[in-house]
Amino acid sequence: MYILQKMDTGRKYFSKQLLQWNKMQNKRAMPWKGEKDPYKIWLSEIILQQTRVEQGWAYYNRFVSTFPHIKKLAAASEEKVFKLWEGLGYYTRCKNLIATAKFIANEKQGKFPDSYEEILSLKGIGPYTAAAIASFAFNLPHAVVDGNVFRVLSRFFGIDTPTDSTAGKKLFTELAEALLDKKLPGIYNQAIMDFGAVICKPQNPLCTACPLKTRCTALLQAKVDVLPVKASKLIKKERWLYYLIVEYNGKIYVRKRGAKEIWENLYEFVLLETDKLFSFEEIKNSKFFKNITGKNKATILHVSKIYKQQLTHQTIHGNFIQLKVNNVPPLKDYKAVTYKQLNKLPFPKFITGYLAENELKAFER
């Protein structure tokens, strides 16, 4: 293939310049850089999946402090782990984190696997994460291929094959493996990821300061803004979630969200979901609302503004209505908890955002 043949001619140049930049100029600091403990590397990689480094940093530190080794994480209650994860989003990651911790603690006597194939077989770990753990912890020669790597290789070699296509994934993986410094795989992998984050950024890359600029195809052909290429576009749907914070006899009604949905295993208040914007009056006059309040009128304590959260495939809208009822509400799938218990439960960011802004209203006795 032409791309791989072209890569052969610039391979030494690319790797030499990248490693030289890493040694002399790369000042990107992160608490897990240089870490050799596979447990901590695994934690950092799972946290950073679909999470910015700036956001994940504090979570990583809290997890390591609370669960210094994998057996302690495996022994913790799911609610405690989910509460610590609260706010990071993509909660399937947390579910897989718990499952893998228990598997390693119980089936591997707490010893993290030390081969790429075994690491890849763990729940929640794909080729990128397996390569990162294998190379950083065990110095095994496996190349990482993430968004940063796609971008650097696409621009430098001028590859317009879509990164999200089958052909693109195969091509970039082969190219990354061929470029990998087999003697220093961990250092090389960290260098190319840092380079993509610091120099070859998605927006406003630092091309004038780039050590690869004299041979970068995208720069020489004025294609920096169009590479890399993605074939598919996300189709996003709109959802409207109206949460009723129902209080009866000093307790609030909540439930744990079910499987195969957003925010799986997190808690929520009484939910009315609609396919469009509803006014407070429309909600109050709905059969759902009247069924909860019963014959005796409820006391409305607070009606929030409309909140919005953007997820990868959907946009969530909605608001919160706090009310106090005079009869036991017919809420079959919900349980009543005290305010003290409520504070210990993990909620999705959509709800914690409201509670953070309305703490006195939301927890008023």
C-alpha positions as CSV (number, residue, x, y, z in Angstrom):
1,M,0.0,0.0,0.0
2,Y,1.3,3.5,-0.9
3,I,0.7,5.0,2.5
4,L,2.8,2.3,4.2
5,Q,5.5,2.5,1.6
6,K,5.6,6.3,2.1
7,M,5.7,5.7,5.8
8,D,8.8,3.5,5.4
9,T,10.8,6.5,3.9
10,G,9.8,8.8,6.8
11,R,9.7,6.3,9.6
12,K,13.0,7.2,11.2
13,Y,12.4,10.9,10.8
14,F,9.0,10.7,12.4
15,S,10.0,8.6,15.4
16,K,13.3,10.4,16.0
17,Q,11.6,13.9,16.0
18,L,8.7,12.7,18.1
19,L,10.9,11.2,20.8
20,Q,13.3,14.2,20.7
21,W,10.3,16.5,21.3
22,N,9.1,14.3,24.1
23,K,12.5,14.4,25.8
24,M,13.3,18.1,25.4
25,Q,10.0,19.9,25.2
26,N,7.1,17.8,26.5
27,K,6.1,19.3,29.8
28,R,2.6,17.8,29.9
29,A,2.2,16.8,33.6
30,M,-0.3,14.1,34.7
31,P,-0.3,12.1,38.0
32,W,-0.2,8.8,36.2
33,K,2.6,9.5,33.8
34,G,5.6,7.2,34.4
35,E,3.4,5.0,36.5
36,K,4.2,1.2,36.4
37,D,1.4,-0.2,38.5
38,P,-1.1,-1.7,36.1
39,Y,-3.9,-1.1,38.5
40,K,-3.4,2.6,38.5
41,I,-2.7,2.8,34.8
42,W,-6.0,0.9,34.2
43,L,-7.9,3.3,36.5
44,S,-6.5,6.3,34.7
45,E,-7.3,4.9,31.3
46,I,-10.9,3.9,32.2
47,I,-11.5,7.4,33.7
48,L,-10.1,9.1,30.6
49,Q,-12.3,7.2,28.2
50,Q,-14.5,10.0,26.8
51,T,-13.3,12.4,29.6
52,R,-11.0,15.3,29.4
53,V,-7.8,15.0,31.3
54,E,-8.5,18.2,33.3
55,Q,-11.8,16.7,34.5
56,G,-10.4,13.2,35.0
57,W,-7.4,14.2,37.1
58,A,-9.3,14.9,40.3
59,Y,-11.4,11.7,39.9
60,Y,-8.2,9.6,39.5
61,N,-6.7,11.1,42.6
62,R,-9.8,10.4,44.6
63,F,-10.1,6.8,43.4
64,V,-6.4,6.0,44.1
65,S,-6.8,7.6,47.6
66,T,-10.0,5.7,48.4
67,F,-9.1,2.4,46.7
68,P,-5.2,2.2,46.8
69,H,-5.3,-1.4,45.4
70,I,-7.6,-3.5,43.3
71,K,-8.8,-5.7,46.2
72,K,-10.1,-2.7,48.1
73,L,-12.0,-1.5,45.0
74,A,-13.5,-5.0,44.5
75,A,-14.6,-5.2,48.1
76,A,-16.4,-1.8,48.0
77,S,-20.2,-1.5,47.6
78,E,-21.4,-0.5,44.2
79,E,-23.1,2.6,45.5
80,K,-19.9,3.8,47.1
81,V,-18.0,3.4,43.8
82,F,-20.8,4.9,41.7
83,K,-20.9,7.9,44.2
84,L,-17.2,8.4,43.7
85,W,-17.7,8.3,39.9
86,E,-20.7,10.7,40.0
87,G,-20.4,13.4,37.4
88,L,-18.0,11.6,35.1
89,G,-20.8,10.3,32.8
90,Y,-20.8,7.2,30.6
91,Y,-21.6,5.1,33.7
92,T,-21.1,1.8,31.8
93,R,-17.4,2.5,32.4
94,C,-18.0,2.4,36.1
95,K,-20.0,-0.8,35.9
96,N,-17.3,-2.5,33.9
97,L,-14.6,-1.1,36.4
98,I,-16.4,-2.8,39.2
99,A,-16.9,-6.1,37.3
100,T,-13.2,-6.2,36.3
101,A,-12.0,-5.4,39.8
102,K,-14.0,-8.2,41.2
103,F,-12.8,-10.6,38.5
104,I,-9.1,-9.8,39.1
105,A,-9.5,-9.9,42.9
106,N,-11.4,-13.2,42.9
107,E,-10.1,-15.1,39.9
108,K,-6.6,-13.7,39.7
109,Q,-5.8,-13.4,43.4
110,G,-5.5,-9.6,42.9
111,K,-2.7,-9.9,40.3
112,F,-3.3,-7.8,37.2
113,P,-2.8,-9.8,33.9
114,D,0.5,-9.1,32.3
115,S,-0.1,-10.0,28.7
116,Y,-1.9,-8.0,26.0
117,E,-4.3,-10.8,25.1
118,E,-5.4,-11.3,28.8
119,I,-5.7,-7.6,29.4
120,L,-7.8,-7.2,26.2
121,S,-10.2,-10.0,27.5
122,L,-11.1,-8.0,30.6
123,K,-14.5,-6.3,30.7
124,G,-14.5,-2.7,29.5
125,I,-11.1,-2.9,27.9
126,G,-10.6,-2.5,24.1
127,P,-7.5,-2.5,21.9
128,Y,-6.5,1.0,22.8
129,T,-6.7,0.6,26.6
130,A,-5.1,-2.9,26.4
131,A,-2.2,-1.4,24.4
132,A,-1.8,1.4,26.9
133,I,-1.7,-0.8,29.9
134,A,0.6,-3.4,28.2
135,S,3.1,-0.8,27.1
136,F,3.1,1.5,30.1
137,A,3.1,-1.2,32.8
138,F,5.0,-4.1,31.1
139,N,6.8,-2.4,28.3
140,L,5.2,-4.6,25.7
141,P,5.3,-3.5,22.1
142,H,1.7,-2.6,21.3
143,A,0.8,0.7,19.7
144,V,-2.0,2.8,21.1
145,V,-4.5,4.2,18.5
146,D,-6.8,6.9,19.9
147,G,-8.1,10.2,18.6
148,N,-4.8,11.9,19.1
149,V,-2.9,9.2,17.2
150,F,-5.5,9.2,14.4
151,R,-5.0,13.0,14.0
152,V,-1.2,13.0,14.1
153,L,-0.8,10.2,11.6
154,S,-3.6,11.4,9.3
155,R,-2.1,14.9,9.1
156,F,1.6,13.9,8.9
157,F,1.0,11.3,6.2
158,G,-1.9,13.0,4.5
159,I,-4.3,10.1,5.0
160,D,-7.9,11.0,4.1
161,T,-9.3,7.5,4.7
162,P,-12.1,8.0,7.3
163,T,-10.8,7.1,10.8
164,D,-14.2,5.5,11.7
165,S,-14.4,3.2,8.7
166,T,-13.2,-0.4,8.8
167,A,-10.5,0.3,6.2
168,G,-9.4,3.4,8.2
169,K,-9.1,1.6,11.5
170,K,-7.1,-1.2,9.9
171,L,-4.8,1.2,8.1
172,F,-4.1,3.4,11.1
173,T,-3.6,0.4,13.3
174,E,-1.0,-1.1,10.9
175,L,0.7,2.3,10.5
176,A,0.8,2.9,14.3
177,E,2.3,-0.6,14.9
178,A,4.9,-0.1,12.2
179,L,6.0,3.3,13.6
180,L,6.1,2.1,17.2
181,D,9.5,2.1,18.9
182,K,9.7,-1.5,20.0
183,K,12.4,-0.8,22.6
184,L,10.5,2.1,24.2
185,P,6.9,1.4,23.5
186,G,5.6,3.0,26.7
187,I,7.6,6.2,26.2
188,Y,6.7,6.3,22.5
189,N,3.0,5.8,23.1
190,Q,2.8,8.5,25.7
191,A,4.8,10.8,23.4
192,I,2.5,10.5,20.4
193,M,-0.6,11.0,22.6
194,D,0.9,14.0,24.3
195,F,2.0,15.4,20.9
196,G,-1.6,15.1,19.6
197,A,-3.0,16.8,22.7
198,V,-0.4,19.6,23.0
199,I,0.9,20.3,19.5
200,C,-1.3,18.6,16.8
201,K,-4.5,19.7,18.5
202,P,-8.0,19.3,16.9
203,Q,-8.4,23.1,16.7
204,N,-5.7,25.7,16.3
205,P,-2.7,23.2,16.2
206,L,0.7,24.7,16.9
207,C,2.0,24.1,13.4
208,T,4.7,26.8,13.5
209,A,6.2,25.1,16.6
210,C,5.8,21.6,15.3
211,P,9.1,19.6,15.0
212,L,7.5,17.6,12.1
213,K,6.4,20.7,10.1
214,T,9.0,20.3,7.3
215,R,7.5,16.9,6.3
216,C,3.9,17.2,7.4
217,T,1.7,16.5,4.4
218,A,-1.4,18.3,5.8
219,L,0.7,21.5,6.5
220,L,2.4,21.4,3.1
221,Q,-0.8,20.8,1.2
222,A,-3.0,23.2,3.4
223,K,-5.1,20.3,4.6
224,V,-4.7,20.7,8.4
225,D,-8.3,21.8,8.9
226,V,-9.8,18.9,6.9
227,L,-7.8,16.0,8.3
228,P,-8.5,13.6,9.8
229,V,-11.7,12.6,8.1
230,K,-14.8,11.0,9.7
231,A,-17.4,9.3,7.6
232,S,-20.3,9.1,9.9
233,K,-22.3,11.9,11.6
234,L,-24.0,11.4,14.9
235,I,-27.8,11.5,14.8
236,K,-28.9,13.1,18.1
237,K,-32.3,12.8,19.6
238,E,-34.1,15.2,22.0
239,R,-35.5,14.0,25.3
240,W,-37.5,15.8,27.9
241,L,-37.3,14.6,31.5
242,Y,-39.4,16.1,34.2
243,Y,-38.4,15.1,37.7
244,L,-40.9,15.3,40.6
245,I,-39.1,15.5,44.0
246,V,-41.9,13.9,45.9
247,E,-41.7,14.2,49.7
248,Y,-44.0,12.4,52.1
249,N,-43.5,12.1,55.9
250,G,-40.0,13.5,55.7
251,K,-38.8,11.2,53.0
252,I,-38.0,11.5,49.3
253,Y,-39.0,8.9,46.6
254,V,-36.2,7.6,44.3
255,R,-35.4,4.6,42.2
256,K,-32.4,3.1,40.5
257,R,-32.3,3.3,36.7
258,G,-32.5,0.0,34.9
259,A,-30.1,-1.7,32.4
260,K,-29.5,-0.7,28.8
261,E,-30.3,3.0,29.4
262,I,-28.4,6.2,30.0
263,W,-27.3,6.5,33.6
264,E,-27.7,2.8,34.3
265,N,-27.5,2.0,38.1
266,L,-27.7,5.6,39.1
267,Y,-30.6,7.0,41.1
268,E,-33.3,9.4,40.0
269,F,-36.4,11.1,41.4
270,V,-39.9,10.4,40.1
271,L,-39.8,10.7,36.4
272,L,-42.2,11.9,33.8
273,E,-40.7,11.7,30.3
274,T,-42.3,13.5,27.3
275,D,-41.4,13.9,23.6
276,K,-41.6,17.7,23.7
277,L,-41.5,20.7,26.0
278,F,-44.3,20.8,28.6
279,S,-45.3,23.8,30.8
280,F,-45.6,23.4,34.5
281,E,-49.4,23.8,34.1
282,E,-49.5,21.0,31.6
283,I,-47.5,18.7,33.9
284,K,-49.7,19.6,36.9
285,N,-52.8,18.8,34.9
286,S,-51.5,15.5,33.6
287,K,-52.9,12.2,34.8
288,F,-49.5,11.1,36.0
289,F,-49.2,14.1,38.3
290,K,-52.7,13.9,39.6
291,N,-52.3,10.2,40.4
292,I,-49.3,11.0,42.6
293,T,-50.9,13.8,44.5
294,G,-54.2,12.0,45.0
295,K,-57.4,13.7,46.1
296,N,-55.6,15.9,48.7
297,K,-53.8,18.8,47.0
298,A,-50.0,18.7,47.1
299,T,-47.9,21.6,48.3
300,I,-45.6,22.8,45.5
301,L,-42.3,23.8,47.2
302,H,-40.2,24.7,44.1
303,V,-40.3,24.7,40.3
304,S,-36.9,24.9,38.7
305,K,-35.7,26.5,35.5
306,I,-35.2,24.3,32.4
307,Y,-31.9,22.4,32.6
308,K,-30.0,20.9,29.6
309,Q,-27.3,18.3,29.3
310,Q,-25.6,17.3,26.0
311,L,-24.7,13.7,25.7
312,T,-23.0,12.0,22.7
313,H,-26.1,10.8,21.0
314,Q,-28.9,12.8,22.7
315,T,-29.8,16.1,24.3
316,I,-31.5,16.0,27.6
317,H,-33.9,18.8,28.6
318,G,-36.2,19.1,31.6
319,N,-36.8,20.6,35.0
320,F,-37.5,19.7,38.7
321,I,-40.7,20.1,40.7
322,Q,-40.4,19.7,44.4
323,L,-43.7,18.9,46.1
324,K,-45.0,17.6,49.5
325,V,-47.9,15.2,49.4
326,N,-50.4,14.3,52.1
327,N,-50.9,10.7,51.3
328,V,-48.6,7.8,50.5
329,P,-48.0,8.2,46.8
330,P,-48.7,5.2,44.5
331,L,-45.1,4.8,43.3
332,K,-44.6,1.1,42.9
333,D,-41.0,1.1,41.5
334,Y,-39.7,3.8,43.9
335,K,-38.5,3.7,47.5
336,A,-38.7,6.4,50.2
337,V,-35.3,7.5,51.6
338,T,-34.3,10.0,54.2
339,Y,-32.5,13.2,53.4
340,K,-29.3,11.7,55.0
341,Q,-29.6,8.6,52.8
342,L,-30.3,10.7,49.7
343,N,-26.9,12.4,50.1
344,K,-25.1,9.1,49.8
345,L,-26.8,7.9,46.6
346,P,-25.1,8.4,43.2
347,F,-27.1,10.6,40.8
348,P,-26.5,11.5,37.1
349,K,-25.0,14.9,36.4
350,F,-28.3,16.2,35.2
351,I,-29.7,15.8,38.7
352,T,-26.6,16.8,40.7
353,G,-26.4,20.0,38.6
354,Y,-29.8,20.9,39.9
355,L,-29.0,19.9,43.5
356,A,-25.8,21.9,43.5
357,E,-27.6,25.1,42.5
358,N,-30.7,24.5,44.7
359,E,-29.2,22.9,47.8
360,L,-31.4,24.7,50.3
361,K,-34.6,24.2,48.3
362,A,-33.8,20.6,47.5
363,F,-32.9,19.6,51.0
364,E,-35.3,21.9,53.0
365,R,-36.8,20.1,55.9
